[in-house]
Amino acid sequence: MTSAPAFDQQIPASASPEVEFISLSHLNPSTELDPVPTRGIDLEYFRTYVRSLEEGGFDYTLLPYGSTTADSFVVASAVGQLTERIKPIVALRPNTTFPLVGAQKLATLDQLTEGRAVVHLISGGSDAEQARQGDYLPKDRRYARTSEYIDLLRRAWTEPAPFSHEGEFYKFDDFGPGFAPHDKPIPISIGGQSDEAFRVGGEKADIFSFWGEPLDDLRAEVERVHGIARAAGRTTLPRIWVTFRPIIAKTDELAWRKAHEYVARIADTFGKAAHGDRRARQGAPQNVGSQRALSFAERAELYDRALWTRTAAVTNAAGASTALVGSPETVAAAILDYVDRGADLVSIRGYDTLADAVDYGRYVLPLVRQELAHRRATGRRGTLQAEHPGNYGEDYRRFATAGRA
Ligand SMILES: Cc1cc2nc3c(=O)[nH]c(=O)nc-3n(C[C@H](O)[C@H](O)[C@H](O)COP(=O)(O)O)c2cc1C
């Protein structure tokens, strides 16, 4: 049991008043639990998946990008046409697309979705992966390029007259006015945890994203990125996105049984390197986000109310991998702990991807939203966090250790 904070009625000053939910769109039924040897798009599955997100009340879906994945722009466009409300977030690596072309593609997506496009800029966490598509810049230069890229995206969307540019990475003459977004500039998000990611994100991004970290660490990082934004003279601070892989069941005890069964299967999948890109999972990761996840996993398995790091440890923290384990109430309360520290975009994606998306929509999202509605209506915290203590309570750690292999 970790020392329990007081969950009195006072809403913390750092709490976000609202939260929006993100998922990640899967293109076929392959999961880390049950890898299916295909790289392809299963259209029926994909349709069902994105419609489940929309019906479940998710607000956004991330379309990830890698050198061997489907193209995130094309998939985002399909999401836009298969749904009415959910916002596609295109993961975009600047090295793959000239900034004015990126701006044009995003503005096209934004018009096709009547204002729903979001872009998540990936500067690249692995030199080897970047080299696969001809990008040989070291990481600090890649972030400098991302910074110039952001300026050019915004100018391409808003400049009313043609303009020329000669910067460190890009040069062009007499461009524009560019194809404009639906009605307002498209939100720009930054993924990455290195010092360079903080600098670019703090100075310029609309959204700054994290993988799931212990609460105190996350809060320190939120203050850091907001401090950089304030020092840059910004009055609108970057929104905070935090990502988890929840494992839920009817009770905390059942969720822990599931978690132990899952981690054995995930470890088996990664051990055999049968799932995904084997090369990406070898050796120490170069991206700071994965390094941080592994160091949390080394320090402890369980943090705060429900954060579990074994799933990161067995996957070399390749991608978002930290879990929240418990009943829907415990996991919703854990999400609220992060909302209390300033997160206002929460990404949850399970290991049993489609079934979990449906379950989160039914059982987790409404609890979080209900609590925030209660806070708005009364100015006071509700009882969910006090009544579902998870690891702050008596039995939870026993369940957590009971099923350990
Ligand atoms: C929420 C989130 C989503 C991400 N999505 C992708 C992705 O789709 N493709 C990718 O190559 N990297 C992705 N990343 C990884 C990092 O953005 C990438 O490793 C970063 O550019 C460099 O990492 P560093 O600054 O932490 O060292 C994502 C990171 C976060 C936090």
The ligand as a Gaussian input file, in Angstrom:
#p B3LYP/6-31G(d) Opt

LIG

0 1
 C        1.203000       9.564000     -27.398000
 C        2.411000       9.218000     -28.240000
 C        2.222000       8.686000     -29.515000
 C        3.321000       8.349000     -30.326000
 N        3.107000       7.852000     -31.579000
 C        4.171000       7.525000     -32.367000
 C        3.995000       7.025000     -33.699000
 O        2.882000       6.885000     -34.191000
 N        5.104000       6.717000     -34.414000
 C        6.374000       6.879000     -33.915000
 O        7.333000       6.590000     -34.611000
 N        6.584000       7.352000     -32.649000
 C        5.513000       7.671000     -31.875000
 N        5.717000       8.170000     -30.607000
 C        7.095000       8.177000     -30.080000
 C        7.801000       9.504000     -29.945000
 O        7.069000      10.560000     -30.417000
 C        9.189000       9.495000     -30.554000
 O        9.890000       8.444000     -30.082000
 C        9.873000      10.829000     -30.327000
 O        9.815000      11.476000     -31.564000
 C       11.297000      10.850000     -29.865000
 O       11.323000      10.517000     -28.552000
 P       12.014000      11.316000     -27.350000
 O       11.883000      12.803000     -27.556000
 O       11.223000      10.820000     -26.181000
 O       13.442000      10.868000     -27.271000
 C        4.621000       8.543000     -29.822000
 C        4.799000       9.098000     -28.536000
 C        3.721000       9.446000     -27.757000
 C        3.964000      10.056000     -26.391000

